[in-house]
Amino acid sequence: MTAPVVPDVTFMDERQQRIYTALAERRSDIASIYRVALLLLSRPAEVGDERTRISHICHSMREVMNRVLGAMGTTASPRLKPSSGEQVQELPDLLARFPGLALDADGESIPVSRAVAEVFDKLIKTAVQEKRRSRDDVASLLTDDGNSEHLVVKRWVGSRSFFVRWAHLQDYEPESSKLPSDKLMRTHVAAFDELFDAVITAFFTLRHSIDDLLAEINSLGEVGNVISCKTPSKADVQAVLLKIPTFQLRRVFYEGLENPRWVRPLFEAGAFANPPEPENTDDGYIRDVYWPEISYLTRVAPEAPTDVVDVLLSLASSNNAWVRRATFEVGSKIPAAEGARLKPLLQAWTTTPEGFGWRTDPEELVSFAITLLQGSETKTGRWLANNLFAPRPSVSDDPFKQKPVLALDDYWYQEELPRLVPALGADALKAVAGWLANFAKFSGHAGDERDFSGMVRPSIRARDNSYPSPEHALVDAVRDLAMPAVLEDPEATVKVLLSSGVQLLHKIAMFAVAEAIRQRVDAGANARYLLGVAERLLGPLGQDGVRHPV
């Protein structure tokens, strides 16, 4: 058998070799790209390849600094979707929709349509949250308390920004004198080396100090006649808590703890009593201090659902964003009967400015509702579904700026609605049609005095653009539910669609009935039972010989 080839690391100094070894233990691909960056930096560039060498070194180091956060388990917040970069890619489509848009017009203020303002508002908010997310992840790696304003965080961000700047070619070729020198690149590599070496030294020292403890706690033994993890005594729990007084020690312990039988004893010992509260920073951000205990609760919830739910219910007054995020992740993967017990907690959160939490993954929000609906906890599942998808009145009194308030942003609303609809079961059409009717009313498209909601969607069959839109997503959902329902029970289906009196729903009813007639005729089947419904939708025949919808 051929012995594995060991990469050459002799060009690295002792610290770099230590970093390379630590990275290789976590992710070999990051270790490899770190090694290549140092190898390139140790050799002079070929004549004419100076800029290419700089680009390769900086690209490699940028990837190392970005990916090492996840490799060390410090990037827990979900990525925002769509990202700011993806939204920027959509801007040409926006210009095509509004060809008269002129943001460079003269004047102190430039009026734009609400749709345009919403696009830029979302883009700016996404960019701000991405920046906050990035700094929080770095702070979680480098500092004991997650302080994103710490000097080491600023130093890390500064070096990473340097690598980002020189990773790609620009629109122009800079003069040789403007290119970064090897000395400057080594300075920024050294910044990473110094900061990360301190992390791995502490991390692995602490990890090794409690590895044996975790191995014993997580080991399986014979409990009665069953092979299972052991339940600790009060003395066992107190002994462990005395050994993990610092953030880093708690993190190593709770991220390595796999024994679900420790939830209740730790809870009774007060280990889960005080999640850290959000902190306001000098630059106007809100910093969420990571709470390592929540990673353990989330991980073992499927094996100890009752105990974990009891812990979460005790945290109703907590504003910790990690707790709120974990609650929905837990709810999505435990039995529905246990998940339904969390309703008082969720109700309490709906009354707070933070709501369900900005860190909460929208997919987990919807997954929890689906778990409840499919697990016979229909009442609680519908309550949560309504909180996520039912439009609420606009907060603006200006009739030209009205937009219904939604718990999910436009992108996630459009993405997750199709996933939720099947879980609503027999009530799906009634629920979704009601949401669409209210959306039309709250947006000012339909009311007692006027109703132009039918103009929102020229073609019920297909929308004219793919830009995220809750209203179009609702139209698609109602249409797709109505078509098979009309074939089965046209009278009851049309009654549901027309009950709100909204023109857009009437238009969908006409499309669904027409499509049902077409399908029956194409199949050579009898469509007579649909003709009466179609005539009523078209309205009575007037003196001018034209039918007028009512």
C-alpha positions in Angstrom: 0.0 0.0 0.0 1.3 3.4 -1.0 1.9 5.7 2.0 -0.2 9.0 1.9 1.7 12.0 0.6 2.2 14.6 3.3 2.1 18.2 2.1 5.3 20.2 2.5 5.0 22.7 5.3 8.7 23.5 5.8 8.3 27.0 4.4 5.9 27.8 7.3 7.0 29.1 10.6 6.1 27.3 13.8 2.9 29.2 14.4 1.7 28.7 10.8 2.4 25.0 11.1 0.3 24.9 14.3 -2.5 26.8 12.5 -2.3 24.5 9.5 -2.6 21.4 11.7 -5.6 22.8 13.6 -7.4 23.7 10.4 -6.7 20.3 8.9 -8.4 18.7 12.0 -11.5 20.8 11.3 -11.6 21.2 7.5 -8.9 19.9 5.2 -9.9 22.2 2.3 -9.4 25.3 4.4 -6.1 24.0 5.6 -5.1 23.4 1.9 -6.0 26.8 0.7 -4.2 28.4 3.7 -1.1 26.4 2.8 -1.2 27.4 -0.9 -1.5 31.1 0.1 1.6 30.9 2.2 3.5 28.8 -0.4 2.8 31.5 -3.1 3.9 34.2 -0.6 7.2 32.4 0.0 8.1 32.4 -3.6 8.7 35.4 -5.9 6.3 35.9 -8.9 7.3 35.0 -12.4 8.0 38.1 -14.5 4.6 39.4 -15.7 2.6 37.4 -13.1 2.9 39.8 -10.2 -0.7 40.9 -10.2 -1.9 37.3 -10.7 0.1 36.1 -7.7 -1.3 38.9 -5.5 -4.9 37.9 -6.6 -4.3 34.2 -5.8 -2.8 34.9 -2.4 -5.6 37.4 -1.4 -8.4 35.2 -2.7 -7.0 32.3 -0.7 -6.7 34.3 2.5 -10.1 35.8 2.0 -11.6 32.3 1.7 -9.7 31.2 4.8 -11.0 34.1 6.9 -14.6 33.7 5.7 -14.8 29.9 6.0 -12.9 29.4 9.3 -15.8 31.0 11.2 -18.1 28.1 10.2 -15.3 25.5 10.7 -14.9 26.6 14.3 -18.6 26.5 14.8 -19.1 30.3 15.3 -21.4 31.2 12.5 -24.8 30.2 13.7 -27.0 33.0 12.3 -28.8 32.1 9.0 -27.7 33.8 5.8 -30.2 36.3 4.5 -32.0 35.4 1.4 -31.9 36.8 -1.1 -28.5 38.3 -0.3 -27.7 42.0 -1.1 -25.6 40.7 -4.0 -28.6 38.8 -5.5 -30.8 41.8 -5.0 -28.3 44.0 -6.9 -28.4 41.5 -9.8 -32.2 42.1 -9.9 -31.9 45.9 -10.3 -31.8 45.8 -14.2 -35.2 44.1 -14.1 -36.4 46.9 -11.9 -35.3 49.5 -14.4 -37.1 47.5 -17.1 -40.3 47.6 -15.1 -39.9 51.4 -14.5 -38.2 52.7 -17.7 -38.9 56.3 -16.6 -37.0 55.9 -13.3 -34.4 58.7 -13.0 -32.6 58.7 -9.7 -30.1 61.3 -10.9 -32.8 63.9 -11.5 -32.3 67.4 -10.1 -33.7 68.5 -6.8 -33.3 67.8 -3.1 -35.7 64.9 -3.1 -36.7 62.6 -6.0 -40.1 61.0 -5.9 -40.2 57.3 -6.8 -43.0 54.7 -6.8 -43.7 52.7 -3.7 -42.5 49.5 -5.5 -39.1 51.1 -6.2 -38.8 52.5 -2.7 -39.5 49.0 -1.3 -36.8 47.5 -3.4 -34.1 49.9 -2.2 -35.4 49.8 1.4 -35.0 46.0 1.4 -31.6 46.2 -0.2 -30.3 48.6 2.4 -31.7 46.7 5.3 -30.2 43.5 4.0 -26.8 45.0 3.5 -26.9 46.4 7.1 -27.9 43.0 8.5 -25.2 41.2 6.5 -22.6 43.6 7.9 -23.9 43.1 11.4 -24.0 39.3 10.9 -20.4 39.2 9.7 -19.0 41.3 12.6 -21.0 39.2 15.1 -19.6 36.0 13.8 -16.1 37.3 14.0 -16.7 38.6 17.5 -18.0 35.2 18.5 -14.8 33.6 17.3 -12.3 36.1 18.7 -13.7 37.4 22.0 -15.0 35.8 25.2 -18.1 37.9 25.3 -19.0 38.3 21.6 -18.1 42.1 21.7 -18.2 43.1 18.0 -16.5 46.5 18.9 -13.4 44.9 20.3 -10.1 45.9 18.8 -9.3 42.4 17.6 -12.6 42.3 15.7 -11.7 45.5 13.9 -8.2 44.2 13.1 -9.7 41.0 11.7 -12.2 42.9 9.6 -9.5 45.3 8.3 -7.2 42.5 7.1 -10.1 40.6 5.5 -11.1 43.8 3.7 -7.6 44.1 2.4 -7.7 40.6 1.0 -11.2 41.2 -0.5 -9.9 44.4 -2.2 -7.0 42.6 -4.0 -8.6 39.3 -4.7 -10.1 40.3 -8.0 -8.9 42.3 -11.0 -10.3 45.8 -11.3 -11.7 47.6 -14.4 -8.3 49.2 -14.9 -4.7 47.9 -14.5 -3.0 49.6 -11.6 0.6 50.8 -11.8 3.2 48.4 -10.4 4.0 51.0 -7.7 0.3 50.8 -6.5 0.3 47.0 -6.0 0.6 45.8 -2.4 4.1 44.7 -1.5 5.0 41.3 -0.1 5.7 43.0 3.2 2.2 44.4 3.3 0.6 41.1 2.4 2.7 39.4 5.1 1.5 42.0 7.6 -2.1 41.1 7.0 -1.4 37.3 6.9 0.4 37.8 10.3 -2.7 39.6 11.7 -4.8 36.5 10.8 -2.1 34.2 12.2 -1.8 36.0 15.5 -5.5 36.3 16.1 -6.4 32.8 15.0 -3.5 31.2 16.9 -4.8 32.7 20.1 -8.2 31.2 19.3 -6.9 27.7 18.6 -4.5 27.7 21.6 -7.4 28.5 23.9 -9.9 26.4 22.1 -7.9 23.2 21.9 -6.5 23.6 25.4 -10.0 24.0 26.8 -11.5 21.3 24.6 -8.9 18.8 25.8 -9.5 19.7 29.4 -13.1 18.5 29.3 -13.0 15.9 26.5 -12.7 13.1 29.1 -15.6 14.5 31.1 -17.8 14.7 28.0 -16.8 11.2 26.9 -18.0 9.8 30.3 -21.2 11.8 30.3 -22.1 10.8 26.7 -21.2 7.2 27.1 -23.9 4.5 26.9 -24.5 2.1 29.8 -27.0 -0.4 30.9 -30.0 1.3 32.6 -32.3 -1.5 33.8 -32.3 -3.8 30.8 -31.8 -1.0 28.3 -28.6 0.4 26.9 -28.9 4.2 27.4 -27.2 7.3 28.6 -27.0 7.7 32.3 -29.0 10.2 34.3 -26.7 12.4 36.5 -27.2 13.0 40.2 -27.5 16.5 41.6 -23.9 16.2 42.8 -22.7 15.3 39.3 -24.4 18.4 37.8 -23.0 20.7 40.5 -19.5 19.3 39.9 -19.7 20.0 36.2 -21.1 23.5 36.6 -18.2 24.4 38.8 -15.8 23.3 36.1 -17.3 25.5 33.3 -17.5 29.1 34.8 -16.3 30.9 31.6 -18.0 31.4 28.2 -15.5 29.4 26.4 -15.7 26.5 28.8 -19.5 26.5 28.7 -19.3 26.6 24.9 -17.0 23.6 24.7 -19.2 21.7 27.2 -22.6 22.4 25.8 -21.6 22.0 22.1 -20.2 18.6 23.0 -22.9 17.4 25.3 -25.1 14.7 23.7 -26.8 13.1 26.7 -30.5 14.1 26.7 -30.9 12.9 30.3 -29.0 16.0 31.5 -31.7 18.5 30.4 -33.9 18.1 33.4 -31.1 18.0 36.0 -29.4 21.1 34.5 -32.8 22.9 34.3 -33.4 22.2 38.0 -29.9 23.4 38.8 -30.6 26.7 37.2 -28.2 26.3 34.3 -30.7 27.6 31.8 -32.1 30.5 33.8 -30.3 33.5 32.4 -29.8 33.8 28.6 -27.9 37.1 28.0 -30.0 40.1 26.9 -29.3 42.0 23.7 -26.9 44.9 24.0 -27.0 48.3 22.2 -23.7 49.3 20.6 -22.3 52.7 20.0 -22.9 52.5 16.3 -26.6 51.9 16.6 -26.5 48.1 16.2 -28.0 45.6 18.6 -25.5 42.9 19.6 -26.9 39.4 20.4 -24.6 37.6 22.8 -24.4 33.9 21.8 -25.8 31.5 24.4 -24.0 28.1 24.1 -26.6 26.3 26.2 -29.2 26.7 23.5 -27.2 24.5 21.1 -27.5 21.6 23.5 -31.2 22.0 24.0 -31.8 22.2 20.2 -29.7 19.1 19.5 -31.4 16.8 22.1 -34.9 18.1 21.7 -36.1 15.1 19.6 -35.0 12.7 22.4 -36.2 14.8 25.3 -39.0 17.0 23.9 -40.9 17.4 27.2 -37.9 18.5 29.1 -36.7 20.9 26.4 -40.2 22.5 26.1 -40.4 23.0 29.8 -37.1 24.9 29.6 -38.2 27.0 26.7 -41.5 27.9 28.5 -39.5 29.2 31.4 -37.8 31.7 29.1 -40.9 33.7 28.0 -39.4 37.0 29.3 -36.1 36.5 27.5 -35.3 38.8 24.5 -32.4 36.6 23.4 -32.6 36.2 19.7 -30.9 32.8 19.8 -33.6 31.5 22.2 -36.3 32.6 19.8 -34.6 31.1 16.8 -34.0 27.8 18.6 -37.7 27.6 19.7 -38.9 27.3 16.2 -36.1 24.8 15.2 -37.1 22.7 18.2 -40.8 23.0 17.4 -40.3 21.8 13.9 -38.6 18.5 14.9 -40.5 17.4 18.1 -43.9 15.7 18.2 -46.7 18.2 17.5 -48.4 17.7 20.9 -45.2 18.9 22.6 -44.8 21.7 20.1 -48.3 22.9 20.7 -47.4 23.5 24.4 -45.1 26.4 23.1 -48.1 28.5 22.0 -48.1 30.7 25.1 -44.5 31.5 24.6 -45.1 32.4 20.9 -48.1 34.5 21.9 -46.0 36.4 24.4 -43.4 37.2 21.7 -46.0 38.5 19.3 -46.6 41.4 21.7 -42.9 42.5 21.7 -41.1 44.7 19.2 -38.7 41.8 18.4 -41.6 39.5 17.5 -40.3 36.0 16.6 -36.7 37.3 16.4 -34.6 38.7 13.6 -32.2 35.7 13.7 -35.0 33.2 13.4 -34.8 31.2 10.1 -38.0 31.7 8.1 -37.9 28.1 6.9 -38.0 26.9 10.5 -40.9 29.3 11.2 -43.0 27.6 8.5 -41.7 24.1 9.3 -43.0 24.5 12.8 -46.4 25.4 11.5 -46.4 22.5 9.1 -45.4 20.1 11.9 -48.3 21.3 14.0 -50.8 21.1 11.1 -49.7 17.6 10.0 -49.5 16.4 13.6 -53.2 16.9 14.5 -52.5 20.1 16.4 -54.7 21.9 13.8 -55.8 24.8 16.0 -52.3 25.8 17.0 -51.0 25.2 13.5 -53.6 27.5 12.0 -52.9 30.1 14.6 -49.2 30.1 13.7 -49.9 30.0 10.0 -52.1 33.0 10.3 -49.4 34.9 12.2 -46.9 34.2 9.5 -49.1 34.6 6.3 -52.2 36.6 7.1 -51.8 40.3 6.0 -52.5 42.9 8.6 -53.6 46.5 8.0 -51.0 49.0 6.7 -49.3 51.3 9.2 -49.5 54.2 6.7 -52.5 56.5 6.4 -51.4 57.6 3.0 -53.6 55.8 0.4 -50.7 55.8 -2.1 -48.2 54.2 0.4 -50.4 51.5 1.9 -48.7 48.1 2.2 -50.1 45.3 4.3 -47.9 44.2 7.2 -46.5 40.7 7.0 -44.5 38.6 9.4 -42.3 37.3 6.5 -40.5 39.5 4.0 -41.6 39.3 0.4 -38.9 36.7 -0.7 -39.7 34.2 2.1 -43.4 34.7 1.8 -43.3 33.7 -1.9 -40.9 30.8 -1.2 -42.7 29.3 1.8 -46.4 29.7 0.9 -46.4 26.8 -1.6 -44.8 24.6 1.1 -47.4 25.5 3.7 -50.5 25.2 1.6 -50.7 21.4 1.4 -50.5 21.2 5.2 -53.6 23.4 5.5 -55.7 20.4 4.2 -59.3 20.8 3.4 -59.4 24.4 4.6 -56.6 25.6 2.4 -58.7 27.4 -0.2 -60.8 29.2 2.4 -57.7 30.3 4.3 -55.6 31.4 1.3 -58.5 33.1 -0.4 -59.1 35.1 2.8 -55.5 36.1 3.0 -55.6 37.3 -0.6 -58.9 39.3 -0.1 -57.4 41.0 3.0 -54.2 41.8 1.1 -56.2 43.5 -1.6 -58.2 45.5 0.9 -55.3 46.5 3.1 -53.2 47.6 0.1 -56.0 49.9 -1.0 -56.8 47.8 -4.2 -60.3 46.9 -3.0 -62.8 48.7 -0.8 -66.4 49.7 -0.4 -66.2 52.6 -2.9 -63.8 51.2 -5.5 -62.2 48.0 -6.5 -59.5 47.8 -9.1 -57.8 44.7 -7.6 -58.5 42.7 -10.8 -56.0 45.0 -12.6 -53.2 43.8 -10.3 -52.9 40.6 -12.2 -53.7 41.0 -16.0 -53.3 37.2 -16.5 -54.4 34.8 -13.8 -52.6 32.0 -15.6 -49.1 33.6 -15.3 -47.6 36.7 -13.7 -45.6 39.2 -15.8 -42.5 39.1 -13.7 -40.7 36.9 -11.2 -39.9 39.6 -8.6 -40.9 38.4 -5.1 -44.5 39.5 -4.4 -46.8 38.2 -1.7 -49.9 39.2 -3.6 -48.9 37.3 -6.7 -47.9 34.3 -4.6 -51.4 34.4 -3.1 -53.0 34.6 -6.5 -51.0 31.6 -7.7 -51.9 29.6 -4.6 -55.6 30.4 -4.8 -55.6 29.6 -8.5 -53.9 26.3 -8.1 -56.3 25.3 -5.2 -59.4 26.5 -7.0 -58.9 24.6 -10.3 -59.2 21.1 -8.9 -61.8 22.2 -6.4 -64.1 23.5 -9.1 -64.1 20.2 -10.9 -65.1 18.5 -7.6 -67.6 20.9 -6.2 -68.1 24.1 -8.3 -70.9 25.6 -6.3 -69.0 25.4 -2.9 -65.7 26.6 -4.5 -67.2 29.6 -6.2 -69.0 30.5 -3.0 -65.7 30.6 -1.1 -64.0 32.7 -3.8 -66.9 35.3 -4.0 -67.6 35.6 -0.3 -65.2 38.5 0.1 -66.7 40.5 -2.8 -63.1 41.3 -4.0 -62.9 41.7 -7.8 -59.6 39.8 -8.0 -61.1 36.7 -6.4 -64.0 37.0 -8.8 -61.5 37.0 -11.7 -59.8 33.9 -10.3 -63.2 32.2 -10.0 -63.9 32.9 -13.7 -60.5 31.6 -14.7 -60.9 28.4 -12.6 -64.4 27.6 -14.0 -63.2 28.3 -17.6 -60.2 26.1 -17.1 -62.3 23.3 -15.6 -64.7 23.5 -18.6 -61.7 23.4 -21.0 -60.2 20.4 -19.2 -63.6 18.5 -19.3 -64.1 19.2 -23.0 -60.6 18.2 -23.9 -61.1 14.9 -22.1 -64.4 14.3 -23.8 -66.3 14.5 -20.5 -69.5 16.2 -19.7 -69.1 19.8 -18.7 -72.8 20.8 -18.5 -72.7 21.0 -14.7 -70.2 23.8 -14.9 -72.1 26.0 -17.4 -74.6 27.3 -14.9 -71.9 28.4 -12.6 -70.1 30.1 -15.5 -73.2 32.0 -16.5 -73.7 33.3 -13.0 -70.1 34.5 -12.8 -70.6 36.3 -16.1 -73.7 38.0 -14.7 -77.2 38.7 -16.1 -77.7 39.6 -19.7 -78.3 43.3 -20.0 -80.4 45.3 -22.5 -77.3 45.9 -24.5 -77.0 42.2 -25.0 -73.8 42.0 -22.9 -73.5 40.1 -19.6 -72.5 42.2 -16.6 -70.7 40.5 -13.7 -72.2 41.2 -10.3 
